[in-house]
Amino acid sequence: MSQLNEDRLRKYASKSDHASEKHMEDLLKITNREISELYSSDDDFDPRDKDKGGFYHLFLHDESIFHSFTGYTSEEFDTLYSIVKVALQHQGRGRSSKFESKEILIMLLFYLRRYPRFETIHSLFHVPESTFKGILKTYIPRLQEIVEQKFITEIAKKNELEEDEDFKDCYYIVDATVQPIEIPKGSYESKKPYFSGKHGVYGLKSHTLFIMKSFIVHIRTGIKGGVHDKAVFDESLDDFKKKVISLHPDKVQKILGDKGYQDQTSDILVTPHKGNLFDLDDSKLRHNQNLGNKRVIIENFFGRLKSRYQITKDTYRSDTSDYSSFFTICCALVNYEIVLCGHPLRDSDSDYYKRLVTKMIKDAEQRKKLSSQKYKKYKKKRQSKFLQSLNKIDSDSDSDSLGSLSLGHSE
């Protein structure tokens, strides 16, 4: 029978925490100038032993392991479980899972938080790859449905709108984030829509709307990275009006957006004035500056999201059709942390996100530079070979000419 090794779990937790610290150190090496430049532009344990209570109780023996694997204290985890347990229980006919529902939740949170390879899952939990894929397929859609309802939709319904003091009738702010994916297979034309020129990566885009209290109320995700932000906004607006704006029909509700959403004809968007420092008067400059300062709301959220859940930060290597579920669950869980766990967003979250985006763009530029250098080297080598072949042809021609002359002279 499969057994968990507590020492192995502890070592993995320690290694993962160390890797997170190393990642943060790498991000901290990015200078503020680089950021500003970008933004201006062996105890064995049987998990099935009911007397010992399953591996959930093993995790409870060490709070640090529990937090490293799930991202929550045991109390926060139990609160979350009480809300989502209906999604994790056996439904309908057929064979029930060998795992208890709390154990399933631990494994799902671990997968979202650390985004490990399936070999790691097998090593730590003794779950074969096929079995864990079955767990993802069965429980991720159920979990998405309930957390989206509880931590996004219901929060939007219960929210009392607070007008921004700098922008009349503005209650929401919109922005998008891009996550790298592995280079898609297929022709150039089929890959091109996924490429984000701004970030220099093939990616998936997520379009999000927030209220000024810093939590998310609407998501559209799994979009090809090359699609423009404004195009996504236009396609999402009717759904946003239906699901969010309709909750407060007595108020005019406008949305703050950055320069990527500029539209002179829109009656719902408030965006920066076009022009540079010398073209705009003081009031327009102040408008642009105040609007730019509001971005910290989004940057804080994205920073918390991507620092907590590696499946939203690392290069996404799973099926793109599942991305929407993963991203939505993680956003809902950040809302849960803010609203129900009392973990407000902080400036450090925004700083993390800025450094993460800056590093992604710097890495893309470095890859482009190396690719250019490699191509130039290849081109130079081809030219050298071509010149060598020309010289050989000329040499052979000269030899033939001399041979002809010699033959004619002898005659």
Secondary structure, 3 states (H helix, E strand, C coil): CCCEEHHHHHHHHHHHHHHHHHHHHHHHCCCHHHHHHHHHCCCEECCCCCCCCHHHHHHHCCHHHHHHHHCCCHHHHHHHHHHHHHHHCCCCCCCCCCCCHHHHHHHHHHHHHHCCCHHHHHHHHCCCHHHHHHHHHHHHHHHHHHHHHHHHHHHHHHCCCCCCCCCCCEEEEEEEEEEEECCCCCCHHHHHHHEECCCCEEEEEEEEEEECCCCEEEEEEEEECCCCHHHHHHHHHHHHHHHCHHHCCCCCCEEECCHHHCCCCCCCEECCCCCCCCCCCHHHHHHHHHHHHHHHHHHHHHHHHHHHCHHHCCCECCCHHHHHHHHHHHHHHHHHHHHCCCCCCCHHHHHHHHHHHHHHHHHHHHHHHHHHHHHHHHHHHHHHHHHHHHHHHHHHHHHHHHHHHHHHHHC
